[in-house]
Amino acid sequence: MSDERVEFEILGQRYTIRSDASAEYTRQLVGYLEEKLRMLDQSGQMKEPTKLFMLAALHVTDELFRAREQSAQLPPQMGEHIQKLIKLLDDAAPLSS
């Protein structure tokens, strides 16, 4: 377990963090956050960084909750799709008895 140390800048502030994740992965996370911040700051002025960070955190949390909800719904949907595929296969090539 090696701690990766990653330095980056967001909204004019420099940060250094340590993580078990690779530096590349951490930079991907930072890039995603920067994208959210740009999306939320349509004016491009970023006058209130704390407020902008809070909005970005809420957006990312919303995405996480929605993804979890969709993930929880997958098994029943997959079961339905499998049953439809089995029926299609049975109809196309019935087993001879």
HELIX and SHEET records of a PDB file:
HELIX    1   1 ALA A   23  LEU A   40  1                                  18    
HELIX    2   2 PRO A   49  ALA A   92  1                                  44    
SHEET    1   A 2 GLU A   4  ILE A  10  0                                        
SHEET    2   A 2 GLN A  13  SER A  19 -1                                        
END                                                                             
